Amino acid sequence: FCLGVDIENIRNRDIANFESHVTPSELASFLQQGFDSLTAFTLVWTIKEALSKAIKVGLQVDFSALKIKKSFFLNNKCMITEFEYFTGFKAVSWIKEEQVMSLVIPKNIQQIKVV
């Protein structure tokens, strides 16, 4: 099966340079869940970049095509994200210290073991 992974450090960056890749509603959905703006941006970025890898287009795709539909916490350990257009995939994201890791996998996979 296809999968995509992206890991990014949560660090200061000029978010304005990436506004065309991340919609205000996508950022707002993570801000409403209690994340600061830098962490929210990093989550959205890693989720979209991991999806672009799973569908084998990388950064060549218009990121608006990778629109996030909804995200929610699973057992307070990770976030699950669903996509507006790529409904056959889901993202699982973790925050560990100063890094965000997002893994995009087929939606029908029910169990992931992380060690």
N, C-alpha and C positions, 0 to 999 in steps of 0.2 A: 504494500500500500504506500501511498505518497504521504510524506510528512515534511514539515518545515520547522526549523528552530531558529530563534534569534535570542541573543543575550546582549544586554546593554547595561553599562554603568549608569546609575542615576547621577547626573552631573549637570552643572549649569551649562546651558547652551542657548543660543539665540533661537527661541521657538518661532519667532516671526519668519525665519527662513524656511520653515516647514509648514506654514499655515495652509498651503495648498494640499498638503497630504493628510491633514488631520482636521476634521470638522469641529466646529464649536459644540455641536450636540454630543459628539463622541467624547470630547474632553469633559463636558458637563456631566455626563453619565458617571465618569470615574470620580470627579470632584464631589458629586453627591454621595458617593460611597465613602467619603472621608479622606481621600488621597489629596496631597498637596499638588499644585499645578505641575511641578517638575516630574513627580512620580506618575501622575495621570498621563502626561505627555509620553513618558517613557513606556508605559504600559501600552498605549495605543500604537506607538511606533513599533514596538517589538511584535505585537499581535499582527499588525498589517505586514511587516516584513517577513514574518514566519509564514503567513498565508501566501505571500508572493513566491516564496521558495517552494511551498507545497504544490502550487500550481505551475511551477517551473517557468516563471516569467521574471523573477527577481525584481530589481528596482526599475526595470524597463516599463512596468505597467503604471497606468494612471491610478494613484492610490485611492481616488474617489470610487473606483470600481470595487475596492476591498472594504466597503462600508460595513461598520460594526452595527449589528442589530440590537443586541443586548448583552450585558455581562452581569454575572452574579457570583457571590462567594459560595464555595463548596466546603463545608466543614471548617470554615475560618482558616483554611490552610492554603487554598488556591482559588483562582478565579476561573470561571468557565465563560467563554465568549462565543456567541453565535453571530453569523454573518448574514447580511441582507441578501446578497446575491449568490454567495457560495454556500448554499444551505447544506451541502454534503460534508462540510467540515466544521470543526469546533476548535477553539483555542483553549489551552490550559496554561495559566500563567502563575508564576511564583515570584515573590519578592524575598530575596535573601540578602540581608545587610544592605549594601549599596548597589545591588544588581537586580534587574528584572530578567526573568527567563520566560519566554513564551514558546510553546510547542503547539503546532497545528497538526491535527490528525483527522482521519475520517470520523464523522459524527457517530457512526455505529459502534465505535470502540468504547466499551463501557468501563474498562479498568486499566489503570496505569500504575505500575509499581515504580516508585522513585526511591532509590537508595542513596 
